[in-house]
């Protein structure tokens, strides 16, 4: 019986994959070309494609203008904001003030932090769109194979980061969009192989993979991460490195798109 293969493409959007993108991941432009080639070469074997999309509004807790200091200035890009910074009024939230401190404390309990990123993947913007190279490959795949791809959105809530497609960094009881995406997890159950590609390796890819292993650990041996179709913002990101080491121990395989032939 023919194996059923799914592709999970994570945040393959212009802001991450174009050199002019707001949060370009070094090497991601070459990754996309390999992704497209992979889709073209293995299209007849691919049964399902799920694409995730980072989808922010201008007001977002990881954006500069969400915060200001006592003189009214926003934090510099890549500033890390801690709970104690809010308690001391070093940084003050301008939106969702009732959630900010609790959010930061919840992050820190999980050894995570709030990083200020360049505003990226703003819904409806050019940077939010899927990279055209990949879309062209998927367009041909869809026509040739008579199949469709699905889009899954994350990051729409103003008051929490949402790296993993499966759940936000901090879940809110009054917000379904921050909670576990059971629909996508359930759909992956149907496949014998789950191919993961996308950006960035140390944030959205690592966190999505980690959630698969936490909530559906039996899928580990079905997962193959295409190592030449992901790139890192920080190759020394210890938290992500540990996630990948854990994944390997659980049976997740890592291979280049060329090695996939074997």
C-alpha positions in Angstrom: 0.0 0.0 0.0 1.3 3.5 -0.9 2.5 5.6 1.9 0.5 8.7 2.6 2.8 11.8 2.8 2.0 15.2 4.3 4.1 18.4 4.0 3.9 20.9 6.9 5.3 24.2 5.6 5.9 26.7 8.4 5.8 30.5 7.8 7.3 30.5 4.3 6.4 34.1 4.0 8.1 37.1 2.3 9.1 38.8 5.5 11.1 35.7 6.5 12.3 34.5 3.1 13.0 37.6 1.0 16.2 39.5 1.6 14.1 42.7 1.7 11.7 41.2 4.3 11.2 42.8 7.7 12.6 39.8 9.5 14.7 38.0 6.8 16.2 34.8 8.0 19.7 34.5 6.5 19.6 31.6 4.0 15.8 31.4 3.7 15.8 32.6 0.1 17.9 29.5 -0.9 15.7 27.3 1.3 12.6 28.3 -0.6 14.2 27.3 -3.9 14.9 23.9 -2.5 11.4 23.6 -1.1 9.9 24.4 -4.5 12.2 21.8 -6.2 11.2 19.3 -3.6 7.5 19.9 -4.3 8.2 19.6 -8.1 10.2 16.4 -7.8 8.0 14.6 -5.3 4.6 16.1 -6.1 3.1 12.8 -7.2 3.9 11.3 -3.8 2.6 14.2 -1.7 -1.0 13.8 -0.5 -1.5 16.9 1.6 0.2 20.3 2.2 -0.5 22.5 5.2 1.0 26.0 5.2 1.2 28.1 8.4 1.1 31.8 8.3 2.4 34.2 11.0 -0.5 36.7 11.0 -0.1 39.8 13.1 -2.0 43.1 13.6 0.0 46.3 13.9 -0.7 46.2 17.7 1.3 43.2 19.0 3.2 42.5 22.2 6.4 41.8 20.3 6.4 45.1 18.4 8.2 48.3 19.5 5.2 50.5 19.8 3.5 48.2 22.3 5.9 49.5 24.9 7.4 52.8 26.0 9.8 53.9 28.8 9.2 56.8 31.3 10.2 59.3 28.7 7.9 57.9 26.1 10.5 56.1 23.9 10.0 52.5 22.6 12.5 49.8 23.2 15.2 49.1 20.6 14.7 46.1 18.3 15.7 42.8 19.8 15.3 44.1 23.3 14.2 41.4 25.8 11.5 42.6 28.2 11.2 40.9 31.5 8.5 40.9 34.1 10.7 42.9 36.5 11.0 45.6 33.8 7.3 46.1 33.9 7.2 46.0 37.7 9.9 48.7 37.9 8.2 50.7 35.1 11.3 50.5 33.0 9.0 49.4 30.2 5.2 50.1 30.2 2.7 48.4 28.0 0.5 50.7 25.9 -2.1 48.1 25.1 -3.7 45.2 27.1 -2.2 46.5 30.3 -4.2 44.0 32.3 -2.5 41.1 30.6 1.1 42.2 30.1 2.7 41.4 33.4 0.9 38.1 33.8 2.0 37.2 30.3 5.7 37.9 31.0 5.6 36.0 34.2 4.0 33.0 32.5 6.7 33.1 29.8 9.5 33.2 32.4 8.0 30.2 34.2 8.7 28.3 31.0 12.2 29.7 30.6 11.0 31.8 27.6 11.2 35.6 27.0 9.5 38.4 25.2 11.7 39.6 22.4 11.0 42.8 20.4 11.0 41.9 16.8 10.8 44.2 13.7 7.1 44.5 12.8 6.5 41.6 10.4 3.8 39.5 8.7 1.2 42.2 9.2 -2.0 40.8 7.8 -2.7 41.8 4.3 0.8 43.2 3.7 3.2 42.0 1.0 5.5 40.6 3.7 2.6 38.5 5.0 2.2 36.7 1.7 3.6 33.2 1.0 6.8 33.4 -1.1 5.9 33.4 -4.8 8.4 30.7 -5.7 6.7 28.2 -3.4 3.2 29.3 -4.5 4.1 28.7 -8.2 5.3 25.2 -7.3 2.2 24.5 -5.3 0.0 25.9 -8.1 1.4 23.3 -10.5 1.2 20.5 -7.9 -2.4 21.4 -7.2 -3.4 21.2 -10.9 -1.3 18.2 -11.7 -2.4 16.1 -8.7 -5.9 17.4 -8.4 -5.3 18.4 -4.7 -5.5 21.5 -2.6 -3.4 23.0 0.2 -4.7 24.4 3.5 -3.6 27.6 5.3 -3.4 27.8 9.1 -3.1 31.2 10.8 -1.3 32.1 14.0 -0.2 35.2 15.9 -3.5 37.1 15.5 -3.9 37.7 19.3 -2.3 41.0 20.4 -1.2 40.0 23.8 0.9 36.8 23.2 3.6 35.6 20.9 2.6 32.6 18.8 5.7 30.8 17.4 4.2 27.3 17.2 1.3 26.7 14.8 -0.3 24.5 17.4 -0.7 26.9 20.3 0.4 30.4 21.5 3.3 30.9 23.8 0.7 31.7 26.5 -2.8 30.5 26.2 -5.8 32.6 27.4 -9.0 31.1 28.6 -11.1 33.6 26.8 -9.4 33.2 23.4 -9.7 30.0 21.3 -7.1 31.3 18.8 -4.4 30.9 21.5 -5.3 27.3 22.4 -4.2 24.0 21.0 -4.9 23.6 17.3 -6.5 20.1 17.5 -7.7 20.3 13.9 -4.3 20.4 12.4 -2.9 17.8 14.8 -5.7 15.5 14.0 -5.2 15.9 10.3 -1.6 14.9 10.6 -2.6 11.6 12.2 -3.7 10.3 8.8 -0.2 10.3 7.3 2.7 7.8 7.3 5.3 10.5 6.8 5.1 14.2 7.9 7.7 16.4 6.1 8.5 19.6 7.9 10.1 22.7 6.2 10.0 26.4 6.9 11.3 29.3 8.9 12.8 30.1 11.3 14.4 26.9 12.4 15.0 28.1 16.0 11.6 29.7 16.6 8.5 28.7 14.7 9.8 25.4 13.3 11.3 24.2 16.6 8.3 25.2 18.7 5.9 23.6 16.2 7.9 20.4 16.2 8.1 20.5 20.0 4.3 20.7 20.3 3.8 17.8 18.0 6.0 15.7 20.2 4.3 16.9 23.4 0.7 16.4 22.3 1.1 13.6 19.8 4.4 11.8 20.7 3.5 8.7 18.7 3.9 10.8 15.5 7.7 11.3 16.2 8.8 8.4 14.0 6.7 9.7 11.1 8.3 13.1 11.1 11.2 14.1 8.8 12.7 17.6 9.0 14.3 18.7 5.8 17.5 20.2 7.2 18.3 22.2 4.1 14.9 23.7 4.0 15.1 25.5 7.3 17.5 28.3 8.5 18.3 29.8 11.8 18.0 33.3 13.2 20.5 32.4 15.8 22.4 29.1 15.2 23.5 29.1 18.9 19.9 29.3 20.2 20.3 26.8 23.1 16.6 26.3 23.7 16.0 25.3 20.1 19.1 23.1 20.0 17.7 21.2 23.0 14.3 20.8 21.3 16.0 19.2 18.3 18.1 17.0 20.4 15.0 15.8 22.2 13.2 15.3 18.9 16.1 13.0 17.6 15.9 10.9 20.8 12.2 10.5 20.2 12.7 9.2 16.7 12.4 12.3 14.5 14.6 12.1 11.4 16.6 14.9 9.8 17.6 14.8 6.2 18.4 17.1 3.3 15.9 17.2 0.4 18.4 15.2 -1.7 18.8 12.6 1.0 15.0 12.1 1.1 15.3 10.0 -2.1 16.9 7.3 0.1 
